């Protein structure tokens, strides 16, 4: 979590939330064992797909990975670019890891997984969080 907080302070870095829109805006946490709903303030929406158990925006209908240029175009449209230091996170780690793997295979040089993700962040009462549509 300290590294995630440092990244949030840097204009050259992004925390990328690879969760569903409903998770991102705080309608649901995505998991029955994660009580708090919302997102890390300053995180960019990486849009996994419909819910905590699907990655249809990163996969084809047969569950193979989408072409990398499709993923890169989607990311770049929201400011997720290879020039930045990126840490991908989700609720528990698997979606963030899949997004990280796509970026790594594309040769993006500074990518990581915030493996504690929303589960770790939301369990610390001192960590801020946001709900609703970002401004």
N, C-alpha and C positions, 0 to 999 in steps of 0.2 A: 504493500500500500504506500509506503514512503516514495517509491519510484513512480508510482502512478500520480501521486500528488505533485511531484517535481515536473512530470510531463505536462500536467495541466497548466503549469505556470509558463511553459515555453511556447512561443509562437512557431517554433520549428518542430513541434511534436503534436501528436493527436492520440487520444484514447478513442478507440473505435468500438462502439457498442454493437455487437453482432447478435442482436436479439430481435424479436418481433416488434412491430409498432406498438402493440398493446402493452408489451413489457416496457418499452422505452418511455411511453407517456404515463405509465403508472396505473393502468387499468388492471393489470394482473402482474404477479411476480414471475409466472411461468412454471413455478414448482410449488407443490403443496408444503414443502418444508422451508421455503423462504417466505417469511412473513411480510417483510417490507416491500413496497412496490415503488418503482421509480427508476431514476437513472443517476449516474454520476454527473454532477454539474460540469458542463464544458465538453462532455463526450459528444462525438459525432455519430450519427445514426448509420450503421453499416448494413442494416436491413437483411436479416437472414431469410425471412419468409414469414409464414403464417403463425407459427407458434414455437414454443421451446423445444419441440421435437422434430422440426423440419428445417431444411436448408434449401428450399426450392429456388431461391434467388441465386444460389451458388451451384446448383445441380440441374442436369437435364432430367426429363421425365423418367429415364431409365436409371437415375441416381448416379450417373457418371458426372464428373466435374464439367462445368460449363467451359467453353473456350475462354482462355485467360483474358483476351481482349474485351470480352463481354463484361467480365468482373471488373477489369480496370476502368472501362468506360463508366460503369455504374458508380464506382468509387470516386473517380475524378469529377463527376458531376456534382458531388457534395464536398469536394475539397480534400479527399483522401488521395494523396499523391506520393510517388516514390521518393520525392525530395525530403519528405518529413520522416521523423522518427515515429514509428507507429507501434502501438500496443493494442492488440485486439482482445476484447473480453466479451463474455456472455454471462449466463447465470452461473454455470459450474465449470466451464472450460472447453467442452468439446466443440462448440460452434466457433469460439474464438480461435481454437487450434486449427480448425479447418480453413478459416479465413487467413490465418497466419501462413499456413502451408501454401495456399494459392499465391500470396504475395511473395513468399520465399522462392517458389518455383518460377515466378516471373522475374526473379533477379532483383527484387526491390531490396536495397542494401541494409536498411535499418528497421527491421521488423521484429516484434516480440509478441508473446502472449502474456496478458495479465491473468494468470491462471486462477487467482483467487476470485476474480471477477465480482459480479454483483453480490454473490453469496458472502464473500469476505467483506466487501465494502459495507454492505447493508447491516452486517452484524456488529459493526463498531458504532455505538451511539454518538460518537464524536464526529463521524463523517457526515458531511452535508449530502443531501440528495434533492432531486427535483422531480416534479410530476407535471403533467400537462404538456401541451404542444410548446416546443421551444420558440422563442421570439425571433 
